[in-house]
Amino acid sequence: MRSQMEALWTVVQARWEELRRHPEAGYSTETVLVTALLVVAALAVIAIVVAKVTEKANGIIL
């Protein structure tokens, strides 16, 4: 387990150093992350709206 953690740490350090040398390289990653968070937020809002509309529709007595 320790050797796996050491290997992971080495990879993280190498990636971090690469990003520090090329500051613009992470821009697309940042954009993808922000877009993904916005999609998750939109899906949460849609789920809430659907739940509320369904609740209201089920409460209608004909």
ABEGO torsion letter per residue (X at the ends): XAAAAAAAAAAAAAAAAAAAABAAAAAAAAAAAAAAAAAAAAAAAAAAAAAAAAAAAAABBX
